[in-house]
Amino acid sequence: GEITFINGAVGQSITIDSHTTDGDRIPLSDTNRLQLVRGQGITINANGYAANHMMNAWLFSDPVQLGNAATNDKGVLKSKFVVPPGPHDGEHTLQLRMVDAEGRIVSVGIPVLLLSQVPNGAA
């Protein structure tokens, strides 16, 4: 599935896509949560952030870093990560930390379901 957050007042957007290594989209859960599957992919794209700054992506309950990626000189981010082994299956929080165009730290927490296998019907 794909989720998008838009803050039109300040011109920011974040889109997160969960997909298999073959590129097939993994659907949202029955409760509309993003489903992340260990060993599969996650893409994070963002617009409207500070130029040439790092974005940090973490998976919490037990912190596991998904990765870091830098915005380009226009404040645009395009990143792909593999969901690492780590915390138990179930509900977790995907935490993104970025810097906005004004230099303020932006932290976004997104509820996700962490799974060991691609759900039926995803691929």
DSSP file with accessible surface (Angstrom, degrees, kcal/mol):
  #  RESIDUE AA STRUCTURE BP1 BP2  ACC     N-H-->O    O-->H-N    N-H-->O    O-->H-N    TCO  KAPPA ALPHA  PHI   PSI    X-CA   Y-CA   Z-CA
    1    1 A G              0   0    7      0, 0.0    17,-2.3     0, 0.0     2,-0.4   0.000 360.0 360.0 360.0 172.9    0.0    0.0    0.0
    2    2 A E  E     -A   17   0A  85     15,-0.2     2,-0.4    23,-0.1    15,-0.2  -0.995 360.0-169.9-135.6 137.4    0.9    3.6   -0.2
    3    3 A I  E     -A   16   0A  31     13,-2.4    13,-2.7    -2,-0.4     2,-0.4  -0.966   5.1-163.2-126.3 147.6    0.2    6.4    2.3
    4    4 A T  E     -A   15   0A  65     -2,-0.4     2,-0.4    11,-0.2    11,-0.2  -0.997   5.6-163.1-132.8 134.8    0.7   10.1    1.7
    5    5 A F  E     -A   14   0A  88      9,-2.9     9,-2.3    -2,-0.4     2,-0.4  -0.976  13.1-172.5-114.1 130.1    0.9   13.0    4.2
    6    6 A I  E     -A   13   0A 131     -2,-0.4     2,-0.6     7,-0.2     7,-0.2  -0.987  18.2-174.7-127.5 129.5    0.5   16.5    2.9
    7    7 A N  E >>> +A   12   0A  77      5,-3.1     5,-2.1    -2,-0.4     3,-1.1  -0.830  10.3 177.2-117.1  86.1    0.9   19.7    4.8
    8    8 A G  T 345S+     0   0   63     -2,-0.6     3,-0.1     1,-0.2    -1,-0.1   0.764  71.2  70.5 -62.6 -26.1   -0.2   22.2    2.2
    9    9 A A  T 345S+     0   0   94      1,-0.2    -1,-0.2    -3,-0.1    -2,-0.0   0.835 116.9  21.7 -63.2 -30.5    0.2   25.2    4.6
   10   10 A V  T <45S-     0   0   74     -3,-1.1    -1,-0.2     2,-0.1    -2,-0.2   0.310 111.5-111.0-120.1   6.3    4.0   24.8    4.4
   11   11 A G  T  <5 +     0   0   51     -4,-0.8     2,-0.3     1,-0.2    -3,-0.2   0.816  67.5 141.0  73.3  32.1    4.3   22.9    1.1
   12   12 A Q  E   < +A    7   0A  19     -5,-2.1    -5,-3.1    34,-0.0     2,-0.3  -0.839  22.1 171.8-109.6 145.9    5.4   19.5    2.5
   13   13 A S  E     -AB   6  47A  24     34,-1.9    34,-2.2    -2,-0.3     2,-0.4  -0.990  11.9-168.6-146.8 149.4    4.5   16.0    1.5
   14   14 A I  E     -AB   5  46A   3     -9,-2.3    -9,-2.9    -2,-0.3     2,-0.4  -0.992   5.3-170.9-134.9 129.1    5.7   12.5    2.4
   15   15 A T  E     -AB   4  45A  30     30,-3.2    30,-2.7    -2,-0.4     2,-0.4  -0.991   3.0-169.3-121.8 130.4    4.7    9.3    0.5
   16   16 A I  E     -AB   3  44A   0    -13,-2.7   -13,-2.4    -2,-0.4     2,-0.4  -0.979   2.4-172.3-123.3 129.4    5.6    5.9    1.8
   17   17 A D  E     -AB   2  43A  30     26,-2.4    26,-2.7    -2,-0.4     2,-0.5  -0.979  10.8-155.3-124.9 129.5    5.1    2.8   -0.3
   18   18 A S  E     + B   0  42A   0    -17,-2.3     8,-2.7    -2,-0.4     2,-0.3  -0.915  30.0 159.5-104.1 127.6    5.5   -0.8    0.9
   19   19 A H  E     -CB  25  41A  25     22,-2.1    22,-2.5    -2,-0.5     6,-0.2  -0.958  39.6-103.9-147.4 161.6    6.4   -3.3   -1.8
   20   20 A T    >   -     0   0    6      4,-3.0     3,-2.0    -2,-0.3    20,-0.1  -0.322  44.6-102.1 -77.5 168.5    7.9   -6.7   -2.5
   21   21 A T  T 3  S+     0   0   99      1,-0.3    -1,-0.1     2,-0.1    19,-0.1   0.750 125.7  58.7 -64.7 -19.9   11.4   -7.1   -3.9
   22   22 A D  T 3  S-     0   0  139      2,-0.1    -1,-0.3     1,-0.0    18,-0.0   0.469 123.3-106.7 -84.5  -4.1    9.8   -7.7   -7.3
   23   23 A G  S <  S+     0   0   52     -3,-2.0     2,-0.3     1,-0.3    -2,-0.1   0.434  71.6 142.4  95.4  -1.1    8.1   -4.3   -7.1
   24   24 A D        -     0   0   71      1,-0.1    -4,-3.0    -5,-0.0    -1,-0.3  -0.587  55.9-113.7 -74.8 135.3    4.5   -5.5   -6.3
   25   25 A R  B     -C   19   0A 126     -2,-0.3    -6,-0.3    -6,-0.2   -23,-0.1  -0.466  19.4-136.3 -70.0 134.6    2.7   -3.2   -3.8
   26   26 A I        -     0   0    0     -8,-2.7    -8,-0.3   -25,-0.2     9,-0.3  -0.817  31.2-121.4 -89.1 124.6    1.9   -4.8   -0.4
   27   27 A P        -     0   0   54      0, 0.0     8,-0.3     0, 0.0    -1,-0.1  -0.164  24.5 -98.4 -67.2 161.0   -1.6   -3.7    0.4
   28   28 A L        -     0   0   53      1,-0.1     6,-0.2     6,-0.1     4,-0.0  -0.357  47.5-100.0 -66.8 157.6   -2.6   -1.8    3.5
   29   29 A S    >   -     0   0   11      4,-2.9     3,-2.2     1,-0.1    -1,-0.1  -0.158  40.1 -92.6 -70.8 174.8   -4.0   -3.8    6.4
   30   30 A D  T 3  S+     0   0  173      1,-0.3    -1,-0.1     2,-0.1    -2,-0.1   0.751 131.8  51.1 -60.1 -23.9   -7.7   -4.2    7.1
   31   31 A T  T 3  S-     0   0   99      2,-0.1    -1,-0.3     0, 0.0    -2,-0.1   0.112 124.2-105.5-101.0  19.7   -7.3   -1.2    9.5
   32   32 A N  S <  S+     0   0  123     -3,-2.2     2,-0.3     1,-0.2    -2,-0.1   0.783  72.0 145.2  63.1  32.1   -5.5    0.9    6.8
   33   33 A R        -     0   0   68     -6,-0.0    -4,-2.9     1,-0.0    -1,-0.2  -0.776  57.2-106.3 -96.7 147.3   -2.1    0.5    8.3
   34   34 A L  E     -e  112   0B   1     77,-0.8    79,-2.7    -2,-0.3     2,-0.6  -0.490  32.7-143.4 -66.4 133.3    1.0    0.2    6.2
   35   35 A Q  E     -e  113   0B  22     -8,-0.3     2,-0.5    -9,-0.3    79,-0.2  -0.928  13.7-166.5-106.4 118.7    2.3   -3.3    6.3
   36   36 A L  E     -e  114   0B   0     77,-2.9    79,-2.8    -2,-0.6     2,-0.5  -0.895   5.0-158.4-104.5 132.7    6.1   -3.7    6.3
   37   37 A V  E >   -e  115   0B   1     -2,-0.5     3,-2.4     4,-0.2    46,-0.4  -0.951  25.0-110.4-117.0 126.8    7.5   -7.2    5.6
   38   38 A R  T 3  S+     0   0   46     77,-2.3     3,-0.1    -2,-0.5    80,-0.1  -0.240 104.9  16.4 -52.8 134.1   11.0   -8.2    6.6
   39   39 A G  T 3  S+     0   0   39     44,-3.4    -1,-0.3     1,-0.3     2,-0.1   0.331 109.9  97.8  83.9  -8.9   13.3   -8.5    3.6
   40   40 A Q  S <  S-     0   0   37     -3,-2.4    43,-3.0    43,-0.1    -1,-0.3  -0.375  74.9 -87.6-101.4-174.1   10.9   -6.6    1.4
   41   41 A G  E     -BD  19  82A   5    -22,-2.5   -22,-2.1    41,-0.2     2,-0.3  -0.568  24.8-170.9-105.6 159.5   11.0   -3.0    0.4
   42   42 A I  E     -BD  18  81A   0     39,-2.2    39,-2.7   -24,-0.2     2,-0.4  -0.987  10.4-159.7-140.5 134.4    9.9    0.4    1.5
   43   43 A T  E     -BD  17  80A  13    -26,-2.7   -26,-2.4    -2,-0.3     2,-0.5  -0.968   4.3-168.7-115.6 133.0   10.1    3.6   -0.5
   44   44 A I  E     +BD  16  79A   0     35,-2.2    35,-2.1    -2,-0.4     2,-0.4  -0.987   7.7 177.1-123.8 120.8   10.0    7.0    1.1
   45   45 A N  E     +BD  15  78A  52    -30,-2.7   -30,-3.2    -2,-0.5     2,-0.3  -0.979   5.6 176.3-122.1 137.3    9.6   10.1   -1.1
   46   46 A A  E     -BD  14  77A   1     31,-2.1    31,-2.9    -2,-0.4     2,-0.3  -0.988  11.3-167.9-142.6 151.1    9.3   13.7    0.4
   47   47 A N  E     +B   13   0A  73    -34,-2.2   -34,-1.9    -2,-0.3    29,-0.2  -0.974  64.2  38.3-134.7 149.2    9.1   17.2   -0.9
   48   48 A G  S    S+     0   0   26     26,-0.4    53,-0.8    -2,-0.3     2,-0.2   0.702  80.8 123.0  89.7  22.5    9.4   20.6    0.7
   49   49 A Y  B    S-I  100   0C  14     26,-1.8    -1,-0.3    51,-0.2    51,-0.3  -0.545  71.0 -66.6-110.5 175.8   12.2   19.9    3.2
   50   50 A A    >   -     0   0   10     49,-2.9     3,-0.8    -2,-0.2    21,-0.2  -0.334  58.7-105.9 -63.5 141.7   15.6   21.6    3.7
   51   51 A A  T 3  S+     0   0   41      1,-0.2    22,-0.2    22,-0.2    21,-0.1  -0.419  94.3   3.7 -69.6 140.1   18.1   21.1    0.9
   52   52 A N  T 3  S+     0   0  113     20,-1.6     2,-0.3     1,-0.2    -1,-0.2   0.823  95.3 132.7  56.9  40.8   20.9   18.6    1.4
   53   53 A H    <   -     0   0   85     -3,-0.8    18,-2.8    19,-0.2     2,-0.2  -0.891  56.3-108.1-117.9 155.4   19.8   17.4    4.9
   54   54 A M  E     -F   70   0B  90     -2,-0.3     2,-0.4    16,-0.2    16,-0.3  -0.548  18.9-152.1 -83.9 143.5   19.6   13.8    6.1
   55   55 A M  E     -F   69   0B   1     14,-3.4    14,-1.8    -2,-0.2     2,-0.5  -0.937  12.2-154.6-106.3 134.0   16.3   12.0    6.8
   56   56 A N  E     -FG  68  97B  33     41,-2.2    41,-2.4    -2,-0.4     2,-0.5  -0.949   6.2-165.1-110.4 132.4   16.5    9.3    9.4
   57   57 A A  E     +FG  67  96B   0     10,-2.5     9,-2.4    -2,-0.5    10,-1.6  -0.980  12.9 172.8-120.6 126.6   14.0    6.4    9.3
   58   58 A W  E     -FG  65  95B  87     37,-2.6    37,-3.2    -2,-0.5     2,-0.5  -0.943  26.4-141.3-130.3 152.9   13.5    4.1   12.4
   59   59 A L  E   > -FG  64  94B   1      5,-2.9     5,-1.8    -2,-0.3     2,-0.4  -0.968  34.1-149.2-114.3 119.6   11.2    1.3   13.3
   60   60 A F  E   5 + G   0  93B  69     33,-3.1    33,-2.7    -2,-0.5     2,-0.2  -0.872  65.9  69.3-112.2 139.4   10.1    1.4   17.0
   61   61 A S  T   5S+     0   0   69     -2,-0.4    -1,-0.1    31,-0.3    31,-0.1  -0.718 128.4  16.8-101.5 -64.7    9.2   -0.5   19.6
   62   62 A D  T   5S-     0   0  100     -2,-0.2    -3,-0.1    26,-0.1     0, 0.0  -0.833 110.7-110.2 -84.5 116.2   12.7   -1.9   19.8
   63   63 A P  T   5 +     0   0   80      0, 0.0     2,-0.4     0, 0.0    -3,-0.2  -0.228  45.8 170.0 -59.3 126.9   14.6    0.7   17.7
   64   64 A V  E   < -F   59   0B  29     -5,-1.8    -5,-2.9    22,-0.0     2,-0.4  -0.986  30.2-130.8-133.1 123.6   15.8   -0.6   14.4
   65   65 A Q  E     -F   58   0B  79     -2,-0.4    -7,-0.3    -7,-0.2     3,-0.1  -0.620  16.8-171.2 -79.7 128.1   17.2    1.8   11.9
   66   66 A L  E     -     0   0B  16     -9,-2.4    16,-0.3    -2,-0.4     2,-0.3   0.826  57.2 -85.6 -79.8 -38.5   15.8    1.4    8.4
   67   67 A G  E     -F   57   0B  14    -10,-1.6   -10,-2.5    14,-0.1     2,-0.3  -0.913  31.2 -96.3 157.2 178.2   18.3    3.9    7.0
   68   68 A N  E     +F   56   0B  70     -2,-0.3     2,-0.3   -12,-0.2   -12,-0.2  -0.948  31.1 176.3-125.3 148.4   19.3    7.4    6.3
   69   69 A A  E     -F   55   0B  18    -14,-1.8   -14,-3.4    -2,-0.3     2,-0.3  -0.986  22.0-127.6-151.1 149.1   18.9    9.4    3.0
   70   70 A A  E     -F   54   0B  57     -2,-0.3     8,-0.4   -16,-0.3   -16,-0.2  -0.757  17.0-124.6-101.4 145.3   19.7   13.0    2.0
   71   71 A T        -     0   0    7    -18,-2.8     6,-0.2    -2,-0.3   -19,-0.1  -0.447  33.4-118.0 -72.8 158.2   17.4   15.5    0.4
   72   72 A N    >   -     0   0   68      4,-2.6     3,-2.1    -2,-0.1   -20,-1.6  -0.175  42.0 -78.5 -87.2-170.7   18.7   17.0   -2.9
   73   73 A D  T 3  S+     0   0  115      1,-0.3   -22,-0.2   -22,-0.2    -1,-0.1   0.567 132.6  52.3 -71.3  -3.5   19.5   20.7   -3.4
   74   74 A K  T 3  S-     0   0  170      2,-0.2   -26,-0.4   -24,-0.1    -1,-0.3   0.266 120.7-104.6-109.3   6.7   15.8   21.3   -3.9
   75   75 A G  S <  S+     0   0    0     -3,-2.1   -26,-1.8     1,-0.3     2,-0.4   0.727  76.5 137.6  78.3  22.7   14.7   19.7   -0.7
   76   76 A V        -     0   0   30    -29,-0.2    -4,-2.6   -28,-0.1     2,-0.4  -0.840  35.8-161.5-105.0 138.8   13.4   16.5   -2.4
   77   77 A L  E     +D   46   0A   1    -31,-2.9   -31,-2.1    -2,-0.4     2,-0.4  -0.966  14.2 174.3-121.8 133.8   14.0   13.0   -1.1
   78   78 A K  E     +D   45   0A 166     -2,-0.4     2,-0.3    -8,-0.4   -33,-0.2  -0.943  21.5 159.7-136.1 112.6   13.7    9.7   -3.0
   79   79 A S  E     -D   44   0A  10    -35,-2.1   -35,-2.2    -2,-0.4     2,-0.4  -0.971  25.2-163.4-139.4 151.2   14.8    6.7   -1.0
   80   80 A K  E     +D   43   0A 160     -2,-0.3     2,-0.3   -37,-0.2   -37,-0.2  -0.998  14.9 175.5-133.2 137.5   14.5    2.9   -1.0
   81   81 A F  E     -D   42   0A  30    -39,-2.7   -39,-2.2    -2,-0.4     2,-0.5  -0.931  29.5-123.3-134.3 161.0   15.2    0.6    1.9
   82   82 A V  E     -D   41   0A  94     -2,-0.3   -41,-0.2   -16,-0.3   -44,-0.1  -0.894  36.1-114.8-101.4 132.9   14.9   -3.1    2.7
   83   83 A V        -     0   0    0    -43,-3.0   -44,-3.4    -2,-0.5   -43,-0.1  -0.558  40.4-140.0 -68.2 120.1   12.9   -3.8    5.9
   84   84 A P        -     0   0   29      0, 0.0   -44,-0.1     0, 0.0    -1,-0.1  -0.303  18.0 -94.7 -81.6 164.7   15.5   -5.4    8.2
   85   85 A P  S    S+     0   0  108      0, 0.0     3,-0.1     0, 0.0    31,-0.0  -0.372  76.8  99.9 -64.7 157.2   15.1   -8.3   10.6
   86   86 A G        +     0   0   46      1,-0.3     3,-0.1    -3,-0.1   -22,-0.0  -0.881  51.0  40.6 167.4-128.6   14.3   -7.0   14.1
   87   87 A P  S    S-     0   0    6      0, 0.0    -1,-0.3     0, 0.0     3,-0.1   0.092  83.3 -83.6 -56.7 164.1   11.3   -6.5   16.3
   88   88 A H        -     0   0  114      1,-0.1    26,-0.2    -3,-0.1   -26,-0.1  -0.143  55.0 -85.1 -61.9 157.9    8.5   -9.1   16.7
   89   89 A D  S    S+     0   0   75     -3,-0.1     2,-0.3    24,-0.1    26,-0.2  -0.304  88.7  57.3 -59.5 150.5    5.6   -9.2   14.3
   90   90 A G  E    S- H   0 114B  27     24,-2.3    24,-3.1    -3,-0.1     2,-0.3  -0.869  90.9  -4.2 127.8-159.1    2.8   -6.8   15.1
   91   91 A E  E     + H   0 113B 123     -2,-0.3     2,-0.3    22,-0.2    22,-0.2  -0.525  63.6 150.4 -79.2 133.4    2.2   -3.1   15.6
   92   92 A H  E     - H   0 112B   5     20,-2.5    20,-2.6    -2,-0.3     2,-0.4  -0.831  40.3-108.7-144.1-178.0    5.1   -0.7   15.6
   93   93 A T  E     -GH  60 111B  56    -33,-2.7   -33,-3.1    -2,-0.3     2,-0.6  -0.987  13.3-146.9-125.4 127.4    5.8    2.9   14.7
   94   94 A L  E     -GH  59 110B   0     16,-3.2    16,-2.8    -2,-0.4     2,-0.5  -0.851  23.6-161.6 -87.0 118.1    7.8    4.1   11.6
   95   95 A Q  E     -GH  58 109B  51    -37,-3.2   -37,-2.6    -2,-0.6     2,-0.4  -0.928   8.5-171.6-109.9 122.7    9.5    7.2   12.8
   96   96 A L  E     -GH  57 108B   1     12,-2.8    12,-2.7    -2,-0.5     2,-0.5  -0.944   2.7-167.4-113.1 135.0   10.9    9.7   10.3
   97   97 A R  E     +GH  56 107B  93    -41,-2.4   -41,-2.2    -2,-0.4     2,-0.3  -0.988  20.2 153.5-123.8 124.8   13.0   12.7   11.2
   98   98 A M  E     - H   0 106B   3      8,-2.9     8,-3.4    -2,-0.5     2,-0.4  -0.858  39.9-116.7-138.8 173.7   13.7   15.4    8.7
   99   99 A V  E     - H   0 105B  14     -2,-0.3   -49,-2.9     6,-0.2     6,-0.2  -0.968  29.3-137.9-117.3 130.8   14.5   19.1    8.7
  100  100 A D  B >   -I   49   0C   9      4,-3.2     3,-2.3    -2,-0.4   -51,-0.2  -0.236  33.7 -93.5 -82.5 175.9   12.1   21.6    7.1
  101  101 A A  T 3  S+     0   0   71    -53,-0.8   -50,-0.1     1,-0.3   -52,-0.1   0.710 126.3  55.2 -63.5 -19.3   13.0   24.5    4.9
  102  102 A E  T 3  S-     0   0  148      2,-0.1    -1,-0.3   -52,-0.1   -53,-0.0   0.380 121.8-105.1 -92.8   0.5   13.0   26.8    7.9
  103  103 A G  S <  S+     0   0   53     -3,-2.3     2,-0.3     1,-0.3    -2,-0.1   0.524  75.9 136.5  89.0   6.9   15.6   24.6    9.7
  104  104 A R        -     0   0  141      1,-0.1    -4,-3.2    -5,-0.0     2,-0.3  -0.645  59.3-111.7 -88.2 146.2   13.1   23.1   12.2
  105  105 A I  E     - H   0  99B 106     -2,-0.3     2,-0.5    -6,-0.2    -6,-0.2  -0.587  29.2-160.9 -76.5 131.5   13.2   19.4   13.0
  106  106 A V  E     - H   0  98B  29     -8,-3.4    -8,-2.9    -2,-0.3     2,-0.5  -0.971   6.9-172.6-114.2 124.8   10.1   17.5   11.7
  107  107 A S  E     - H   0  97B  76     -2,-0.5     2,-0.4   -10,-0.2   -10,-0.2  -0.984   0.2-172.0-121.7 126.9    9.3   14.2   13.3
  108  108 A V  E     - H   0  96B  31    -12,-2.7   -12,-2.8    -2,-0.5     2,-0.5  -0.978   6.5-162.1-122.1 127.0    6.5   12.0   11.9
  109  109 A G  E     - H   0  95B  43     -2,-0.4   -14,-0.2   -14,-0.2    -2,-0.0  -0.951   9.5-173.7-110.1 124.0    5.3    8.8   13.6
  110  110 A I  E     - H   0  94B   4    -16,-2.8   -16,-3.2    -2,-0.5     2,-0.2  -0.969  23.5-128.2-120.9 121.1    3.3    6.4   11.4
  111  111 A P  E     + H   0  93B  64      0, 0.0   -77,-0.8     0, 0.0     2,-0.3  -0.502  38.9 172.3 -67.8 132.6    1.6    3.3   12.8
  112  112 A V  E     -eH  34  92B   0    -20,-2.6   -20,-2.5    -2,-0.2     2,-0.5  -0.912  33.3-125.8-135.4 162.5    2.6    0.2   10.8
  113  113 A L  E     -eH  35  91B  33    -79,-2.7   -77,-2.9    -2,-0.3     2,-0.5  -0.967  22.7-149.9-108.7 125.8    2.3   -3.6   11.0
  114  114 A L  E     -eH  36  90B   0    -24,-3.1   -24,-2.3    -2,-0.5     2,-0.3  -0.841  21.4-177.8 -96.5 130.1    5.5   -5.5   10.8
  115  115 A L  E     -e   37   0B  37    -79,-2.8   -77,-2.3    -2,-0.5     3,-0.1  -0.896  34.0-146.5-127.5 157.4    5.2   -9.0    9.2
  116  116 A S  S    S+     0   0   65     -2,-0.3     2,-0.3   -79,-0.2    -1,-0.1   0.673  87.7  35.6 -91.3 -23.5    7.5  -11.9    8.5
  117  117 A Q  S    S-     0   0  155    -78,-0.0    -1,-0.1   -80,-0.0     3,-0.1  -0.961  91.4 -98.8-133.2 151.2    5.7  -12.9    5.3
  118  118 A V        -     0   0   43     -2,-0.3     3,-0.1     1,-0.1     5,-0.1  -0.475  52.2-109.9 -63.8 130.9    4.0  -11.1    2.4
  119  119 A P    >   -     0   0   30      0, 0.0     3,-1.8     0, 0.0     4,-0.3  -0.261  42.5 -84.4 -63.5 151.8    0.2  -11.2    3.1
  120  120 A N  T 3  S+     0   0  167      1,-0.3    -3,-0.0     2,-0.1     0, 0.0  -0.248 115.3  22.3 -54.5 137.9   -1.9  -13.3    0.8
  121  121 A G  T 3  S+     0   0   82      2,-0.2    -1,-0.3    -3,-0.1    -3,-0.0   0.444  92.8 106.1  85.0   1.2   -2.9  -11.6   -2.4
  122  122 A A    <         0   0   12     -3,-1.8  -102,-0.1   -96,-0.1    -2,-0.1   0.834 360.0 360.0 -82.6 -33.4   -0.1   -9.1   -2.3
  123  123 A A              0   0   94     -4,-0.3    -2,-0.2    -5,-0.1   -97,-0.0  -0.785 360.0 360.0-117.1 360.0    2.1  -10.5   -5.1
